[in-house]
Amino acid sequence: MAIAGNSENTSFENTSIPAAFVRKSIGRMDTIWSASEGGSETFCFTNAWLNFMTLCNPQSSSSATEQPIVNISCYKFVPFDNLEERRSAIRRRAVELNLKGTVLLSEEGINLFVAGPKDAIDSFVDFLRSDPALSDLQPKESVNDYQPFNRMLVKIKKEIIAFGIDGVEPAARTSPKLPARELKRWLDEGRRLHLLDTRNDYEVGIGTFENAINLHIDHFREFPDAVARLPDDMKDEPIVMFCTGGIRCEKAGPFMEMAGFRNVYQLDGGILKYFEEVGGDHWNGECFVFDQRVAVDPALRETGTTQCYICQTVVTPEQQKLPEYVPGKSCPSCFRSPEELGAQRLELRGKQIEQLTNPLPGSIPDLNRRPLNVPQRCAGMTLIDFLTTVHPQISRDEWLQRIRDCRIVPSASTRRRRGRKHTPETLPLNADRIVNEGERFDQLEEHSVEPDVNAKVQFLFEDDEYIVIDKPAPLPVHASGRFDRNTLRHLLNAIFAPQRPHIVHRLDANTSGVMLLCKRSRVATVIQKQFENRTVRKTYLARVIGHPEQDHFECHASLGREPDQGGIRLIGPSGDEAHTIFSVLRRFSDGTTLLEVHPQTGRTNQIRAHLWSLGLPISGDPAYLPSRQTGQNRTLLPSETTMCLHAKRLEFVDHLGQTRVFEAASPAWAADISQE
């Protein structure tokens, strides 16, 4: 096998790194390509991967026969003290010998899995045996041609095998140990007994003894509950329990005896010792091991079985042939179809919204930044004149006092955009400073509590580029007036942090329905152009007061460029052109009508203003009232009558040229209403 580098031509030819190890590592590293020819395999990786290979396999320039790697595993339950000193000494000696693996120390003993060249391993075992407490240590050995561990760890733990049951002390007492050859003889004779597999379910899945009992546990801590489910008639029958190397049985046996089982044995040395002394008689499959080999056969040779990098599930060679297995991405256990992944993501978003809005963010007193945007008509005014023009309901003296109190400040977002070179203005601001079009200020309100909103945002779709939601009403999209944290922008920023989804169009606070957002600015630019060029097809539902004379009608009335009194845009010949198409869906006996609406332009308040100008105001609209009266363009409270305008459908062309169509469910005022 050859391993090639990237464009810098790094290469390892005829290395001792086996193809099996490379295949198992592909999912965890940066593979560029792989190929096979004439029975040999070539893998191409980034240099980062090759650097990793050099670190974890320093002997790669030597052949496998010159530098075999010996794996040892062993444990001993023995009272241990001076754990920190033991830890330092063991780690120091292991590093000196260039060994890798894991050593666990606790007050109950030692448990280790270590690998390295034969002479280094022998020296390490001699070092451990120099400790009187470990003088009789008997490691189990196996050999392979690469280093299966990435680093050397020596850890202090509460237990060397997590169990969590008081009164189980293997150093004082264990169940009788049954030698491997004796178990084989019992099985050959057909002696009546129960073979009990104490391992986790994923380990049992790739191999176990014939007719063994699988407890279906995911962690050894679940063993006590599994034992409680065993039938009572087993308590007087012979039980031979087994695990990989025997350590789990050291605790499982005494516990079963405490639970009333009176004839319990443990396989001495576990499965690996059985393989070493007996082979594979009465065994089906492989044995899971806790290193990069993943599994060995009864001859203690590494097999082709690997482990999923995503969910850690064992993946057999047969399963690796399935389309659901993609190294580094999925396996048959964790594979989810795009539809399933999408549904899981939407479910997660729903939970995030529920958690974030209970209670509403704005219901907690906090510093509220109320934005003040300078419109075109106010450009060139002084700051005080701008404020009194935009908010004439507040007196000039009150605005001057707020400026003096430093409650009117440059917008935080403006400061971010200007970057480091921007020199902050001295506070308080000069009331006579000139403001520019598009400039933003914040009005600070300390300990402010915002009005309630309907925050039940429903996520309809999400992928790597787009987010589509069904916006509830009332819910402001952007911070304005009394709203800062009780806004769609604040909620989305909190959910997708550190990302800030791009809002490519918007709906009025009192309008519900489908909204599109983009995750990347490049894609947002493509979609925003479509809104500007009027190529996005939008469909709304509106319930209006009155019955139109015709079933199909249009409105071409121009809309004012700036809001009038009460923040309302009125019809005017000198305004911007606007065009809306209407179709009657249903007329009701209460004097209202359900309309399907297709705006051909995208002016602010266009649908509401056009219907109002036709004498068909939208039901519940607080600004465009019946009899061509006007009110205030304000955000309603959830307790008030709903404004019956809903964005039903949105059709656009995505950045790849594919047509996308998204539709929101009809609201209660438009759906399931008695036929008239």
N, C-alpha and C positions, 0 to 999 in steps of 0.2 A: 504494500500500500504506500502511496506517496501523499504527502501533505504539502500543498503549495500555498504561498503567501499571496499578498495583493500585488499592486503594480510595482512595489519595491523589490519584487522577485525574491522575497524570503522563501526558502524551501527547506524541507526536512525530507531527505530521500532515504528510503529503506530504514525508517525509524522503527523503534520497538513498540510504538503506540499501535495497538491493534485496531482493526476496523470496527470491531464491536464497541470499543470504548468511544471511538469517534462518533459512531452512529448514536450512542446514548447521550453524547455531549452536544450534538447538533442543536437540540432544542434549547440548550442553555447558553449557547455561544453565537457568534456572528458568522454564520455560514454564507458564503457568496454563491457557491454552486458545488455540485458533486456529480461525478460521472463514473461509469464502470466500463471497462474494456478488456476483453480477453480474460475474464475471471478476476482481474485485479480492480481495485477501487482507487479513485483519486478524489480528494476533497479539497476545496479551496476556501480559505478563511481569511478574515481580516488579521492584521498583525496583532491586534489586541488579543485575539484568540490564541495565536501562536505564542505570545508572551506568557499567557496563562499556562499553555501546555509545557513551556520550558520550566516554569516555576514548579508546577505540580509533578513534573516528570523529568528531573534533572539528569537522569541516566539515559535519556532518549537516544543518545548517540551510540549506545552499546546495544548489542543484540539481546533478544529475550533470553537466550540460553546462557549468556555471560552474566547477566544481572537479573536473575529471577526475583520477584517480589514475594516475600513471605507475609501472609496475613495471620495474625494471632488474635484470638479472642479468649478471654477468661474472666472469671470473677471469683471473689471470695468474701463471704460474710465473716467478718472478724471485727471486734471492737477496735476503732481507730481513734487516736487523739492527735494533737498537733497537726491538724489538717493543712494549715497554711504552709508550715515547714515542709510537709510531705509533698504538697502540690508544687512548691518551688523546686524542690530537688528532682522530682519526676520530670517536670517540664524541662529543666535545665539539661538533664541527661538525654532526654528524647531529642531535643534540638541539637545537641552535640553530635548525635548519631544520625541526624537528618531523617528522622522518622516522622510519619504523619499518622493521624488518627485521633481517637478520643479516649481519655481516661476520666472516669467519674469516681470521685472520692466522697465518702460520707462517714458519719460516725458508725455506720453499720458495715463498712468494708470498701471494696474496690471493684470496679467493673471496667473492662478496657477492650478496645478494638484498635489495633495498631498494625501498620504495615511498613515494610522496608526491606533492604537487602538482608540475606540470611545472616551474615556476620554481625550486622548492626542489631538485628532482632535478638540474636543469641546474647549479645552484650547487654541489651536492655533487660532481658529476662534475668540474667545473672545479677544485674543491679537491683531489680525488684526483690529477688530472693535473698539479697543481703539484709533486707529488713526481716527481723525475726518473725514478725507477724505474717510474712508472705513467703517463708522459707519453703513451703510445700506447694507453691503455685504451679499449676499444670496447664499451660495454655494449649488450646487446640490450634492446629496449623493447617493452612491451605496455601497453594502457590498459584500465582498468575503472573502475567508478563507486563503489568503496568501498575503504577501507584494508584490505588482506588480512592485515596483521600486527598483533599486539597490542602489541608493544614493540620497543625498539631494543637489540640485543645486539651487542657487539663482543668476540670471544673470541680468545684465543691458543691454537692447537692444535699438535700435533706435525706433522700433515699437514693441508692444506686439503681434501683428499679422502682418507679413510682407505683405505689399501691394504696397508701393512705389509710391502712387499717391498724389500729393499735393492738398490741398483744401478739403480733406475728414477729418473731425474732429468729430468723434462720441460723444465726450464729449459735443459738442455744439449742435449737431443735428443728429438724426437718422431717418430712415423710421418708419412709424407706426408699433407697435408691435402687432401681432395677437396672442392671447392666444391659447394654445393647444386645449382646449375644443371648442373654437370658430372655429378653423380650422376643427376639426372633424365634427362639425355641418354643416359647408359649404360643406364638402365632402359628408356627409350623404345626404344632400339635392341635390347633383349633381350640385351645383352652378358652372357656367362657370368661370374658372380661370386657370392660368398656375402655376404649381408647378416647381420651379427652384432650382435645386440642385447645390449649390455653392462649393461643395467639390471636391477633386481630384478624378481622374478616378478610382484609385485603391480602394478608399473608396466606391464609388458608386457601384463598381462591386459586393460587397457582400450584398448590401441592399439599398433600397430607396423607396420613396412613389410610389404608382401606377401612371403610366403615367407621372412621373416627367421628366423634361428636363435635360439630362446629357450634360454638356458643354464640356466634354472630355478634361479636363485640368490636367496637371501634377503638377502644383504649383499655389497657389492662385495669384501670380503675373501675371499669364496668364489670369486672369478673365476679365480685361478690353478688351483684344483682342477678347475673346469669346463673350462678350456682343455686340461688334461691328458686330458680324456675325448674331445676332438675327434678325428676320424679322421686318420691320418697323411697321407692323400692330399690333405688341404686345405692342407698346408704350402707347396705350390708354386702354389696357385690363388689368384686375387684375392679378398681379403677386405676388405669395407668395414664397419668397425664404427661404431656410433653410440650416442649417449646423449642426455639431455635438452638439455644446453647445451654439451657437448663436453669437459667437464673430466675425466670418467672415462676417456675415450678417450686423453687425454694420457698417462695411465699404462698403460692397457691395451695400447696399440699397442707401445711399447717392450718391455713384458713379453712379448708374443707373439713379437716378433722374437728376444728372448732364448731363447724356447722353441722356435725353429726355423722359425717361419712367415716366409716370405721375400717375401710380396707383400701387405703389410698397408697399408690406407689408413684414415684417420679422417674422418668427415663434419665438415667445418669448421663450427664454430658449433652443431653438434648439430641436434636435431630442431626446436627453436624457430627457428633460423636458416633451416632448410629451409622451414618453414611461412611465414616472413616473405618469402622470396625466390621460392618455387615454389608454395606452397599445399599441397593435399592429394593431389597426384598420387602414385600407387603407395602410398598410406598408408591403412590401415584403422583407424578408430576415433578416439580422442582421445589427448592426451598429458598424463601426470601432471606436475603442478608442485608444488613444495614450499612452498606457502603455502595460505591458506584458500580459494583458488579451487579447489584440488584438481586440476582438469583444464581444458585448453583445447582447442578444435577447431583445424583447420588455418587458420582465419581469426584465430587467437589470441583468440577470444572464450571467456569462461568458459562451461562447460557445466553441466548439472544433476547431474553426478557429484559425489558427496560421499565422505566418509571416515568409517568407523565409529569412534565415540569410544572404544569398548571395546577393539577389537583392531587398529585403524588400517587395516583392510582397505578398499580402494577399493570403493565401492558405486555401481553405475550406476543411472540413472533406472529402468530395467526392474527391477533388483533391489530398488529402494526400494518397489516396488508389492507385493512378496511379504510374506506375513504374518510371516515371520521377521525382517523389518526393523522394529525399534522404536527410533526415535532416542534415543540416549543409553543404550540397554540391550543391543541385539543387532543383528546383521546376518546374512545367509545364511551367512557364513563362521563366525561364532562362536556362532550360535544353538544352544542345546541344549534339548532337551525337559526338562520337570520331572523325568522319570525319569533322563535322562542327567546332569542337574545333581546330582540326589540321589546317583547312583552315584559321581560324581566327588568329592563332598563326603565320602562314607563312605570312599572309598579314601584321601583325604587324612588323615582321622582315624586310619585304621589305621596309616599311616606315622608320624603324630605319636606314637601310643602306642608303636610299636616303637622309635622314637628315644628317647623319654622314659624307657623302662623297660630300656634296654640301656646301662649296667647299671641295676639297680633304684635309685631315688632313695635308699632307706633303706640301701643297701649301702655308702654312702660315709659315713664317720664325720662326725657333725655334732651340734649341740645339738638334743636331742630334747625336745619339750614333751609330756609325757604328761598328758592331761587327768584331772582329779579333779572329778567332778560331785556336788553335794550332793543326795541323794535326800530324799524327804519324811520318811522315818523318821529322818533325821539332822538335820532342821531344829531349831535351838535348841541344838545341842550346841556344845561348844568345838571349836576347830580340831583339837586333838590327839585328842579323843575321836572326832571324825568320821573321822580318818585311821585310827585303830586299829580302828574298827568296820568300815569298808569293806575294809581290808586287814589282817586280824588276823594274817596270816602274817609280817608285819613287826613287830618289837618296838616297844614304846612309846619306849624309849630311842633306837632307830634313827630313828624319826619325829622326835623332838625334835632330834636332831642334824641331820637334813635341814632342819628349820625354821631352826635357828641358822646353817646354812651357806647360807641364802638359796636353797635348792633347791626350796622350796615358795613359789610366788608367785601373785598374782592372775592369772587367765587373760588372755592378750592379747586374745582376742575379747571378753571382758567389758569390758575397758578401752575397746575401740573403740566398743562399743554405748553406753557411758556418756557419751562425747563429751568436749569440752574442759573442761566444768565439773567433771568428776570430779577429786578430789584424790588422787593416788597414795598408797597406804599406804606407810609407812616399813618398810623391810626391815632385819633379818629380821622376819617377821610375829610377832605375839603369839600364842603357842600356846593362850592362854585366850580369844582372841576368839571371839565367837559367829558361827556360820555359818548361812546362810539357805537354804531350799529353792531349788534351781535355780542357786545360786551356783557358780561354777567356779574352780578353781585349776589351775595347771600345776606338774607335778613335772619339774624340769630335769635332764636326763641329758646331760652333756658327752661328746663323742666317742663317741656311741652308734651302734651298728650294729643295724639292725632285722632281725628274722627274714625269710627269703625268703617271697614270696607268688607266686601265679599272677596275673600282670598282663596276661594276653592278653585285654584288653577288646575286644569286637567291637561296633561301632556298627551298629545295625540300621536306624535312621532318624534324620533330622535335618531340621528346617525352621526357620523364623524363631522358632517358639515352643517346639518340643519336641525332646528328645533321647531316643532309646530305645537302650538297650544290652543286650547279653548279658553279664552280669557273670560272670567266672570265679570259681572257688573253689579254694583259699582266698584271699580278698581282703577285708579289713575295709572297710566303707563309710566310717566316721568314725574319726578318731584316738582311740585308746584303748589302755590298757595299754602294751605294747611297741611299738605301731605309731603312727607319725605321718606320715612321708612315703610309706611303703608302704601307702597307703590309696587307695580310689577317689576320695575327696574331694580329696586332694592332686593326683592325676593329672588330674582334670577341671579343677581350678582352673588348673593349668599350661597345659593345652591351650586353654582358652577365655578366658584372661586378656585383658583385665581383667575380663571377666564372671566371675561365680561361679554356675554353674547351680544351680538350686534342686532339692534332692533331696526329692521329695514323699512318698516311702515308702522303705523300706529292706529289705534282705535280710541275714540273718546272714552273717558272714564265710565260713562253710563252706557256704553255700547259693549255688548258681549260678542263672543265668537272667535273664529279662527284667526290666529296671528302667526306670522312666519318670522323666525330669527335665524341668524347665521353665526357660526362659531368662529369663522375667520374673516378678517377684513377684506381679503382678496375676493372671497366668494360674495360677501355682502355688497361689494361694489358692483359686481355683475348683476345681482338681483335688484339693487336700488335703481340701476339704469333702466330696468324693465318697468318699474313703477313710474319713473320719470317719463319714459317713452310711451306709457299707457298701453303696454302689451300684456300686462297682468290682467287676467279676467277675474273679476270679483262679483260675487252674488250675495246679496243681503236679503233678509226678511224684515219686514216692517209692518206693524199693526197701527193703522192710522184711524183718526176720528173722522168719520164721514164715509160716504159711498161715492167713488168716482163714477162719472157718467159713462166712461169707456173702460173696456177691459185691458186695453193697451194704450199707453200714452207716454209722452216724453216731456222733459223740461230743459230749456237751453238758457235759463236766466243766469246772468253774470253775478258773481259774488264779490263783495267788498274785500279789498286787500287787507284792511286792518279791522279789528273788532270794534263794534260800536258800544254804546252804553250797555253794561251788563255782560261784556265779553262776547257779544253776539255779532256774527257776520251777516249783514243784511244784503238783500238783492239790490243791485245798482248797475246802471248801464256802463259806468266807467270802471267796473270791477273786472276780475278775471273771468274768462269764459269757463263755463261749466255745462256738463251734459249728463243727464240721467235718464235711463229707460225704466219704465214701470209696467208690471203686469199684475192683474188681479188674480189672486189664488182663491179667495173665498170672501164673501160678504156675510156679516153677522147681523142678527136681529137687534143687537144692542147698539147698532149704528156705527160699528167699526168694520174695517176691511183689512184682510191680510194680503200684503203685496210682496211680490218678488221684485227685487231692485237690482239694476245693473248700472253702476256708475261708470261712465266712460272717461271721466276726468277724476282727479283726486284732490279736490279742494277741501279745506277744513270746513266741517259741518255741512258739506254739500247736500247730502241726502235730506237732512233735517230741514235745511233752509228751503230747498226746492219743494218739498212736500208742504211746508208751511205757506210758501208763496202760492201754492195751488189750492189753498184752503183745506188741506188734508194733514194737519199737524200729527206728529207721532204721539201715540198714547203714552203719557207719563213723562214727556219732555218738559223739563223745568224752564227752558229758555224760549222755545218756539211754541207759543200757547194758542189755543183756539181763538177764532175771530180775529186772526192776525195780530194778536197782542203778543208782547214779549215779556220775559221774566229775566232771571239771572242764569247765566251759563255756569252752573255750579255742579259739584259732585254730590249726587244723592246719597242718603244714608241707606244701608241695607233694609231698614224698617220701612222706608218709603216705597210708594208705588214704583214698580220697575218701568224704565223707559224701554219701549218695545222696538228696539233696533238691534239686529243680530247679524254678524258676518257669518254667513252660512258656508260659503265655498270659496276656495282660492285656487287658481290654476296659473302656473308659471313654468318657465323653462329653466332647468337647473344649469349649473356651470359646465356640465358635460353635454348639454344639448338635449337632455331628456325632459319630456313634459311631466310635470308633477301636479297632482290634484289632491287637495286635502279638504275635508268637509267636517264640520262640527255638528253635533246633534242639535236638533231644533229645541228651543226653550219651551217651557210649559205654556206660555201664552200663544205659541204657534203650533204646537203639536198636540194631538189627541183631543182636539176641541170638537164638540158635537157638530156634526155636519148640518149646515143650514141651507 
